[in-house]
Amino acid sequence: MAVSILTVTHGSLGHELLGTAESMLDAPLPLVCRALSVTDASNADELLSTARKLCAEIDQGDGVLVLTDIFGSTPSNICNKLNVSEDIRVLAGLSLPMLIRTMNYPDLSLDKLVEKALSGAHDGIVDCSPKG
């Protein structure tokens, strides 16, 4: 068993990030992943119901890490309504470095995978400007 990943993002960002991660790893993703898109036409109650169903579908017994893009936005607000148990953890600020870091540690527990995701996000921010 392993932790599963659900992305809940504006538009198709989550789908695109999962596809990019799979392409970069040149293999199927090592964790069960799903993406839920939020658009202007989306109904928040329906999205919450869908997110709950997706979490139940993909949970293999070790929990679900829910990754959303912007804290305080509609996707984030929906995710935070899911955060009702120790089996579901929610992180905002989804980025490709965060996602790749989680994929590199598929055997970790939910708590440890949260730490890796956070470190991937933090370590992925680099000032590349020349130092003058």
C-alpha positions in Angstrom: 0.0 0.0 0.0 1.0 3.6 -0.5 -0.2 7.1 -0.1 -2.3 8.4 -3.0 -2.3 12.0 -4.4 -5.3 14.2 -5.4 -4.6 17.5 -7.0 -7.4 20.1 -6.9 -6.5 23.1 -9.0 -7.7 26.0 -11.1 -8.4 24.7 -14.6 -6.3 21.8 -15.9 -3.2 22.7 -13.9 -3.3 19.5 -11.8 -3.8 17.3 -14.9 -0.9 19.1 -16.6 1.4 18.8 -13.6 0.7 15.1 -13.3 1.3 14.6 -17.0 4.5 16.5 -16.8 5.7 14.5 -13.8 5.0 11.3 -15.6 6.9 12.5 -18.7 9.9 13.7 -16.6 10.0 10.3 -14.7 9.7 8.5 -18.0 7.5 5.9 -16.4 4.1 5.6 -14.9 3.7 7.6 -11.7 4.7 5.5 -8.6 1.7 6.7 -6.6 -2.0 6.5 -7.5 -2.9 10.1 -8.6 -6.1 11.9 -9.7 -6.8 15.5 -10.6 -9.9 17.6 -10.0 -10.3 20.7 -12.1 -12.1 23.8 -10.8 -13.5 26.3 -13.3 -15.6 29.4 -13.2 -18.6 27.2 -14.1 -18.0 24.7 -11.2 -20.4 24.3 -8.4 -18.5 24.2 -5.1 -20.8 21.7 -3.4 -20.6 19.3 -6.3 -16.8 19.7 -6.4 -16.6 18.9 -2.7 -18.7 15.8 -3.2 -16.5 14.7 -6.1 -13.4 15.4 -4.1 -14.7 13.2 -1.3 -15.5 10.4 -3.7 -12.1 10.6 -5.4 -10.3 10.4 -2.0 -12.3 7.3 -1.1 -11.6 5.7 -4.5 -7.9 6.3 -4.5 -7.1 5.7 -0.8 -5.2 2.4 -0.6 -5.2 2.4 3.2 -2.3 4.7 3.8 -4.1 8.0 3.2 -4.4 10.7 0.6 -2.2 13.8 0.1 -4.3 16.5 -1.4 -2.3 19.2 -3.2 -4.0 22.5 -4.2 -2.6 25.5 -5.9 -3.4 28.8 -4.1 -4.2 29.0 -0.4 -7.5 30.8 0.2 -8.8 30.2 -3.4 -11.9 28.1 -4.3 -9.8 24.9 -4.8 -8.1 25.4 -1.5 -11.4 26.1 0.3 -12.9 22.9 -1.1 -9.8 20.9 0.0 -9.8 22.3 3.5 -13.4 20.9 3.9 -11.9 17.5 3.2 -9.3 17.8 5.9 -11.3 16.1 8.5 -9.2 13.0 9.4 -5.6 11.9 9.8 -5.9 10.0 6.6 -6.3 13.1 4.5 -3.6 15.9 4.5 -4.0 19.1 2.5 -1.1 21.3 1.2 -1.5 24.5 -0.8 1.1 25.9 -3.1 1.3 23.0 -5.5 4.3 23.2 -7.8 6.2 20.8 -10.0 9.2 20.5 -7.6 6.7 19.6 -4.8 5.1 16.9 -7.0 8.3 15.4 -8.3 9.6 15.2 -4.7 6.6 13.2 -3.6 7.0 10.8 -6.5 10.6 10.2 -5.5 9.5 8.8 -2.2 6.5 6.6 -2.9 7.1 4.3 0.1 6.9 7.0 2.8 4.0 7.4 5.3 1.6 10.2 4.8 3.3 12.4 7.5 6.7 11.8 6.0 5.5 12.4 2.5 4.0 15.7 3.6 7.5 16.7 4.9 9.0 15.8 1.5 6.4 17.7 -0.4 7.0 20.8 1.7 10.8 20.5 1.3 10.3 20.1 -2.5 8.3 23.2 -2.7 10.7 25.2 -0.5 13.9 23.9 -2.2 12.3 24.5 -5.6 12.4 28.3 -5.1 15.8 29.5 -6.2 17.0 33.0 -7.0 18.9 32.5 -10.3 19.8 36.1 -10.7 23.5 36.8 -11.2 25.2 38.0 -8.1 26.8 41.3 -9.0 
